[in-house]
């Protein structure tokens, strides 16, 4: 296994960054105990800051090891389209008219089903949010689905007093369902995007090889969680249901959202649309609310750091994948995606030549199945965390509890992908 000093240093820094993501709650505790450096500890306790911080350390390391020009060249050659897109789609999908539109649709369907099936409304809304919204991610992209689902769950669950199992169980199922929910098409899930054109996978191919099995897993996960926690769910009050917004305003927002999704591979265009969108919301402030720029910027910073750090991990990751059988690749990818972004994992796998169809299916299947185990496993996860984190104790999300909450739905996803 050949590697350069730069690659070895990058892997050590990457390992430290991964450990840091599991230690953010410790830094938050230090921030409360320390008066002198509480700001620094609070900064290091922000999950979204971790990879951006260690990416800066990596660039400094490259600068000292091989020269400032090498560090500058390395940074300039990274592709930041995905972080920029997640930033743009979060801002657009998190706007008040979009959220109101989605909420009204969900509440209308929930009311109809709870009357037809004679069930309580809150469990029905909870089930629909965890099942239908992730599937919607196959059409509006996973980051947009994560943003919508997180806001809906915030109002339905997280704003109320919740038990720890409900907090982390909901987050785990949300992360897993969104990760596998984008597999009905070939353009919505980041790990699929990385290989679809290279391997010639169409949306129909994705639907029949992944979509059907993943849809079954999503409904099973959502149903089990709803049955477990239905007694803890608080019935929505009519006054809390968002106001009606004129259809013209909603239409404009939907057009901007559709445009950003359509030009997801063209950062110049979708960033122009985003700036135009921000200008529109400023010029017509009625029926608007403050855009989630801070949360979206933090998530973009997180993903950009992951791009910088992940690009130098191929020296150990690619040889590891080359030696595996398709079955080993599936389970290996599921495990590896917990410590590295699943899109980076499938991209590196696409560089391996002479692979069989079974290898390709196993790599992507394992990558999406494990996409909910940690915050860094799937690009949209930080977006959901940024929206919901303040409702967790001390504003910190335990990486261990998240892993435990995501493990059962991950097992369901694995069984669906392997058996169906």
Long-range contacts (C-beta under 8 A, 24 or more apart in sequence): 1-315, 1-316, 1-319, 2-315, 3-315, 3-316, 4-315, 5-65, 6-61, 6-62, 6-65, 6-66, 6-312, 7-312, 7-315, 9-58, 9-61, 9-62, 9-65, 10-58, 10-61, 10-309, 10-312, 10-313, 11-312, 11-313, 11-315, 11-316, 13-54, 13-57, 13-58, 13-61, 13-309, 14-54, 14-309, 14-310, 14-312, 14-313, 14-340, 16-54, 17-50, 17-51, 17-53, 17-54, 17-305, 17-309, 18-339, 18-376, 20-44, 20-50, 20-53, 20-54, 21-47, 21-50, 21-51, 21-374, 21-375, 21-376, 21-399, 22-399, 22-400, 24-50, 24-396, 24-397, 24-399, 25-394, 25-396, 25-397, 25-398, 25-399, 28-394, 28-395, 28-396, 29-394, 32-394, 45-396, 46-298, 47-302, 47-375, 47-382, 47-385, 47-389, 47-397, 48-298, 48-299, 48-301, 48-302, 48-382, 48-385, 48-386, 49-298, 49-301, 49-302, 50-302, 50-305, 51-302, 51-303, 51-305, 51-306, 51-308, 51-309, 51-376, 52-301, 52-302, 52-304, 52-305, 53-305, 54-305, 54-309, 55-304, 55-305, 55-306, 55-308, 55-309, 56-305, 58-308, 58-309, 58-312, 59-308, 75-308, 78-307, 78-308, 78-311, 79-307, 80-267, 80-304, 80-307, 81-265, 81-267, 82-190, 82-303, 82-307, 82-343, 82-379, 83-300, 83-301, 83-302, 83-303, 83-304, 83-307, 84-267, 84-270, 84-271, 84-300, 85-141, 85-143, 85-260, 85-264, 85-267, 85-270, 86-143, 86-296, 86-299, 86-300, 86-303, 86-379, 86-380, 86-383, 87-274, 87-296, 87-297, 87-299, 87-300, 88-260, 88-270, 88-271, 88-273, 88-274, 88-296, 89-141, 89-143, 89-144, 89-147, 89-257, 89-260, 89-261, 89-264, 90-143, 90-144, 90-147, 90-292, 90-295, 90-296, 90-299, 90-383, 91-274, 91-277, 91-278, 91-291, 91-292, 91-293, 91-296, 92-144, 92-253, 92-256, 92-257, 92-260, 92-274, 92-277, 93-140, 93-143, 93-144, 93-147, 93-148, 93-257, 94-147, 94-148, 94-151, 94-291, 94-292, 94-295, 94-296, 94-387, 95-253, 95-281, 95-288, 95-289, 95-291, 96-242, 96-245, 96-287, 96-288, 96-289, 97-245, 97-249, 97-250, 97-252, 97-253, 97-287, 97-288, 98-148, 98-250, 98-253, 98-254, 98-257, 99-148, 99-151, 99-152, 99-242, 100-242, 100-243, 100-244, 100-245, 100-250, 101-245, 101-250, 101-253, 101-254, 102-133, 102-148, 102-152, 103-152, 103-155, 103-241, 103-242, 104-241, 104-242, 104-244, 106-132, 106-133, 106-152, 107-236, 107-241, 120-230, 120-233, 120-235, 121-235, 121-236, 122-156, 122-230, 122-233, 122-234, 122-235, 122-236, 123-226, 123-230, 123-233, 125-156, 125-236, 126-153, 126-156, 126-157, 126-225, 126-226, 126-229, 126-230, 126-233, 127-222, 127-223, 127-226, 129-153, 129-156, 130-170, 130-173, 130-174, 130-177, 130-218, 130-221, 130-222, 130-225, 130-226, 131-177, 131-218, 131-219, 131-222, 131-223, 133-181, 134-174, 134-177, 134-178, 134-180, 134-181, 134-182, 134-218, 135-181, 135-184, 135-215, 135-218, 136-181, 137-178, 137-181, 137-182, 137-188, 137-189, 137-380, 138-181, 138-182, 138-183, 138-184, 138-185, 138-188, 138-189, 138-211, 139-184, 139-185, 139-188, 140-188, 140-257, 140-261, 141-182, 141-187, 141-188, 141-261, 141-264, 142-178, 142-179, 142-181, 142-182, 142-188, 142-189, 142-190, 142-378, 142-379, 142-380, 143-379, 143-380, 143-383, 144-257, 144-261, 145-178, 145-181, 145-182, 145-380, 146-174, 146-178, 146-380, 146-381, 146-383, 146-384, 147-380, 147-383, 147-384, 147-387, 149-174, 149-178, 149-384, 150-174, 150-383, 150-384, 150-387, 150-388, 151-387, 153-388, 154-387, 154-388, 154-391, 155-240, 156-233, 156-236, 157-233, 158-388, 158-391, 159-391, 160-234, 162-232, 162-391, 163-232, 164-393, 164-401, 165-229, 165-405, 166-229, 166-232, 167-391, 167-392, 168-398, 168-401, 168-402, 168-404, 168-405, 169-225, 169-228, 169-229, 169-405, 170-225, 170-229, 170-405, 171-384, 171-385, 171-388, 171-397, 171-402, 171-405, 171-406, 172-372, 172-402, 172-404, 172-405, 172-406, 172-407, 172-408, 172-409, 173-221, 173-222, 173-225, 173-372, 173-405, 173-406, 173-409, 174-372, 174-384, 175-371, 175-372, 175-373, 175-377, 175-378, 175-381, 175-384, 175-402, 175-406, 176-221, 176-369, 176-371, 176-372, 176-406, 176-409, 176-410, 176-413, 177-217, 177-218, 177-221, 177-222, 177-372, 177-409, 178-371, 178-372, 178-378, 178-380, 178-381, 178-384, 179-342, 179-368, 179-369, 179-370, 179-371, 179-372, 179-377, 179-378, 179-380, 179-381, 179-413, 180-210, 180-214, 180-217, 180-218, 180-368, 180-369, 180-371, 180-413, 181-214, 181-218, 182-368, 183-210, 183-211, 183-214, 183-368, 184-210, 184-211, 184-214, 184-215, 185-211, 187-264, 189-368, 190-341, 190-342, 190-343, 190-378, 190-379, 190-380, 191-342, 191-343, 191-345, 191-346, 191-364, 191-367, 191-368, 191-371, 191-378, 192-346, 192-364, 192-368, 193-343, 194-343, 194-344, 194-346, 194-347, 194-350, 195-346, 195-347, 195-349, 195-350, 195-360, 195-363, 195-364, 198-350, 199-350, 199-360, 209-361, 210-364, 210-365, 210-368, 210-417, 212-420, 213-416, 213-417, 213-420, 214-368, 214-413, 214-416, 214-417, 216-416, 216-420, 217-409, 217-412, 217-413, 217-415, 217-416, 217-417, 220-412, 220-416, 221-408, 221-409, 221-412, 221-413, 224-408, 224-412, 225-409, 245-287, 246-287, 249-284, 249-286, 249-287, 252-280, 253-277, 256-280, 292-386, 292-387, 295-383, 295-386, 295-387, 296-383, 296-386, 298-382, 298-386, 299-382, 299-383, 299-386, 302-382, 303-341, 303-379, 303-382, 306-341, 306-344, 306-376, 307-344, 310-340, 310-341, 310-344, 311-344, 313-340, 313-344, 313-348, 314-348, 314-351, 317-345, 317-348, 318-348, 318-349, 318-351, 318-352, 321-348, 321-349, 321-352, 321-363, 322-352, 326-356, 326-358, 326-359, 326-361, 326-362, 327-362, 329-359, 329-362, 329-363, 329-366, 330-362, 330-363, 330-365, 330-366, 330-369, 330-417, 330-418, 331-366, 332-366, 333-362, 333-363, 333-364, 333-365, 333-366, 333-367, 333-370, 334-366, 334-367, 334-369, 334-370, 334-410, 334-414, 335-370, 336-370, 337-366, 337-367, 337-370, 337-371, 337-373, 337-377, 337-378, 338-370, 338-373, 338-374, 338-377, 338-403, 339-374, 339-376, 340-376, 341-376, 341-377, 341-378, 341-379, 342-367, 342-368, 342-370, 342-371, 342-377, 342-378, 343-367, 343-378, 343-379, 365-417, 365-418, 368-413, 369-410, 369-413, 369-414, 369-417, 370-410, 372-406, 372-409, 372-410, 373-402, 373-403, 373-406, 373-407, 373-410, 374-399, 374-402, 374-403, 375-399, 375-402
